[in-house]
């Protein structure tokens, strides 16, 4: 008889996370709505919600449950653990001011990247709606900058686990083409996203390297008509590389 060495999951935990995901995606819901959506008993849904309410992770507003502010408490704690966050905030704001474009700090975890901090520059974008979101590494300029400085075996593992889904027609969805691009990123020092994530949006990203490992990446993004290849390869990349040097200095003298 075969054996299964994969860790066993706890069903009640899976239910709890499914409820939280549903609450986030629906911007709040009642017990009956959640039970129908998740095909679970209302009594089970209610017990999970009541437990989370007691601990501040959900709030009940006249029968409609929403995500609670306790998550902000934990989220701020999680972000504050990253030294690169504290070392990069000022540089992100300076990049946005200098370029007039969106500037970002991202870092990687479990084969994905998350936006840790951002500044909108002269745009009207509310960066708070993007901070804290996950995205794939292979079609994000900062993600590619990070991938380029991870061991090949780790990149192969990420590709195997996460895949290379195509977001646009420009997305690199072939592993060999990705590795060719990552080699180019290492050679020139910066990564490009030429509409691979969103049509009409381009970005430049550079890695933050310190003590032999990649801690994250800085990137600047904007509309294609302002982000010509010449501007990306010269002006934007130069500003990003200088900012990354400052971040690495901050990490050294933290």
C-alpha angles and dihedrals in degrees: 000000000000124000129223114216095182113116113260116241125226109241095210090055091050088053092050093051091046089054092050092049091050092049091051095047094046096040089236134337144190129250095259093048092049093047091054094044095049097033092234134131115272090230091058092047091049094051092052092047093048092051092050091046091054089055096044098250094117133024128211114223107184093318096320114109122212136179109276131228092248086086089061089056091054093040093054089048091051093049094045090058089070110087089197089065093060092041094052109041096090093046092051090053092047092051091052091049095046097045100030087225136106113286126194145188114207134175136188134244131164093355096307134089128232130201103241099176138359146178126204102214111196092337124104093230117131098224091192088075090061102037108098096028124125126227139173117270100222097066098037119087093220090043091055090047088056095044090052090063100044121093112272090241090057092049090050089051092051092049091049093049101037103026125211104273114187113238095178137000088269095057116115104237100165118087096217092050089049092053090049090053093047089054089054090049091055091048097050098032099235140067130227132213107194100184094311094130102030127011110250095017123104131184143183123212136187129191125246105224124187134158094355100310140083112249098182141299142264120222141178121205137185146140119311094242090063096035101067117172089250094053092045094049095044121019101026097039091048092052092047094049091051091049091049089053089054091049092050089050090051090052091051092052099034 
